Structure formats: structure tokens, C-alpha cells
Amino acid sequence: MQAKWPRNMARREFLARGATGLFASAAFGALAGCGGAWLGRTVTDSHASVASPAMTTWTDNSNNTTLVMVWCGGDGTVYFASGMEKNGTIQAAPLPGVTSLERPALIQFQDRLVLGYIGTDNNMWCALSYDGKTFPSPKQWLLIDGTPLSPSIGGPALVSAQSNVITALTAQADQTLHSGFSVNPPTLYEDGAIVGPRGLLRKSIDTPALAIAPGGGVQLAYAGADDPLNHLTLQADPRSDNPAPPVVFDDLCSGGPALVTTGVGYAAAYVGKNNNIYLLYGVDKLDPGNVRRWKFQDTSWHPPAVAIANGVTYVAWIGTDGPTSPYPTGSLNFASLISMPPIYTDGSG
């Protein structure tokens, strides 16, 4: 059974907490522009998920757009839901033939949804949907010569870049970051380690993130392998033959980050060592001294998924209200960004 908060309760709580500054102006701007959109919060059974969900928008051939989300249950079942933005209801449907325990990747590429994931068999898999609902006949990601991809720590990252799908993953063998590209998933035309200046390899502890920055160009975000700190790190144009050095931010990650766009702007979304959810705005400028850090009361074991529908920013995450053994889990949370109480909207800690 789902526990739901009436859509106006979140706003009353938000006003009672005394929203200030940038969050207040952004929040009221969202309220003014979203008409009758759903603005509440929903908590439902994650089926003991131990990894982040993935969420994006799907636009069909009739130009209708809706939210779509996938997540993995603790037994490896992968669930799919759509249309949550209408009333907050999450109707989970298992995807036949798709199994994973790690964070999946979900994007729209041209006329199809592309679901990328590492299967419970430790191989990298891809499932395509041309109707935004079903993902028949998953196939293994393979290089053009038939070579399978290296197993990854966590799942893959995907981003649609013009006529290509760019991929990234953290290799299980040595934590090196790899990147490739495809024009017809799941066939990859190239995959290799990301090499920086002086031949230095990039290393990560978990699933990386990919996105197109507001000014153009692909950006890669990851949690560095500088245990136990695991600094948030961004790399511009990771597939460049002569990439710039990565930029290390002060933020310490628990697991890999996400790169997202909200109604306020482009940000890195991550979970800190304190399990709080953070949004770090301005990372596209690659300047650690020129960012705005939002810290939320909501907590998770893993970074959230973020997508915009009907002008409203929605967030999905696995909470910390479940058992911690053998692996930490919690409920699946789905909320409008405006319903998530901030601790601060420009600070540190």
C-alpha cells in the first residue's frame, strides 16, 4: 500500500519552514508555472532495492510526454513504472527477462528508450522499447567485433548525444573508467579506458554519470577512488583525444553521483557521507569555487534520479527506512522537488 501526502500539505510544510533565498524563488516559480501538476510525495515498496532508480521522460510519435522509471528489487527483478507525474501513483510492473541488482541507466535515444544494466550474470545488457512500455528481448552489449564489455562496478551510464549514445562504466577489475559510443545499441563501436594528461587513468568507486552540459559537450561525473573520501569529480569531454584534467570538488560522495537538470538548473546529484541528498548547481562551469550547494532533509543510500515533466522537477530515491543487513535498503520515494524540505540552499557540510 502506498502512503501519500496531499498535494497542498508539502506546500504548507514548506511555507511553515520558512523557505528563503534561491529555493523560495525557484519553488514559487515552479508553482506558478505548473498549473494542475501533481506536487506531492509518494512512498511505496521498493522490493528491497539496494541501488538507485533511473528516471527520464518518454516522448512518443504523437509528441505525448510522460515520466518513466526503472529500479531493481533485492531479488534481481527489474521494475518499470510510468505516468507517476499525474497523481504520484507508482504502478510497478516487472520487466520479463531483465534482472539486475545495480543502478540501471534509462534514456530516450531517437525513437526508442534504451535501458542499460549489468545483469545478475555479471554481463552488460541492453533492452529497447519502441512503445515506452515494453522492453522485449534484451541483448548483451557487444563491441562490433563481438567482444563483450568488461563487467562493471555498479551499472553503466548513458547519454544521447546527437546521433550517438555515449557510454561510461567503472571496470570491476581495476576501477578504471571506460567510455564508448554506439549508433545502434547494443552494438558499441568503441570502448576503452579514459586516459588523461600524462597517460593517467581515471578511477572511480561506483557507477559514473554522463550528461550534456548546458553549453554543449559531454560531461562525466564520478566518485573518485580516493578512499575513504571519494570526492565528486567532473571530466569535460571524456572521449577527447586530449582531455583536460578532471576537476575535483570538495563534496564527498557515498556511491556514484548523477548529473541532472532541474527547474533551477544543471547540477550534480549525490548522497553525502551523512546520507543526505545534495544538489550541487553550477558544476558545468568546472569551477569548485563557483557552485551552489543544496542539502536536503531527505536521506538515501544512493544518489537520486531526477527528471522534469510538465515543467515540474521530480525526484526518485531509495530511502534509509529499511534494514541495513545484509545490504542497506528502504522504500521507493517519489516527490516533486518543491516538496523536499531543504536544510540549506547555499552552504557546505
Secondary structure as GFF3:
##gff-version 3
##sequence-region A 1 349
A	DSSP	beta_strand	3	5	.	.	.	ID=ss1
A	DSSP	alpha_helix	7	16	.	.	.	ID=ss2
A	DSSP	alpha_helix	21	33	.	.	.	ID=ss3
A	DSSP	beta_strand	41	44	.	.	.	ID=ss4
A	DSSP	beta_strand	54	59	.	.	.	ID=ss5
A	DSSP	beta_strand	65	72	.	.	.	ID=ss6
A	DSSP	beta_strand	77	82	.	.	.	ID=ss7
A	DSSP	beta_strand	93	99	.	.	.	ID=ss8
A	DSSP	beta_strand	105	109	.	.	.	ID=ss9
A	DSSP	beta_strand	112	118	.	.	.	ID=ss10
A	DSSP	beta_strand	124	129	.	.	.	ID=ss11
A	DSSP	beta_strand	139	140	.	.	.	ID=ss12
A	DSSP	beta_strand	142	143	.	.	.	ID=ss13
A	DSSP	beta_strand	157	161	.	.	.	ID=ss14
A	DSSP	beta_strand	164	170	.	.	.	ID=ss15
A	DSSP	beta_strand	177	182	.	.	.	ID=ss16
A	DSSP	beta_strand	187	188	.	.	.	ID=ss17
A	DSSP	beta_strand	190	193	.	.	.	ID=ss18
A	DSSP	three_ten_helix	197	199	.	.	.	ID=ss19
A	DSSP	beta_strand	209	212	.	.	.	ID=ss20
A	DSSP	beta_strand	218	223	.	.	.	ID=ss21
A	DSSP	beta_strand	231	236	.	.	.	ID=ss22
A	DSSP	beta_strand	247	252	.	.	.	ID=ss23
A	DSSP	beta_strand	258	261	.	.	.	ID=ss24
A	DSSP	beta_strand	266	271	.	.	.	ID=ss25
A	DSSP	beta_strand	276	281	.	.	.	ID=ss26
A	DSSP	three_ten_helix	283	285	.	.	.	ID=ss27
A	DSSP	beta_strand	292	299	.	.	.	ID=ss28
A	DSSP	beta_strand	305	309	.	.	.	ID=ss29
A	DSSP	beta_strand	312	318	.	.	.	ID=ss30
A	DSSP	beta_strand	332	336	.	.	.	ID=ss31
A	DSSP	three_ten_helix	337	339	.	.	.	ID=ss32
A	DSSP	beta_strand	342	344	.	.	.	ID=ss33
###
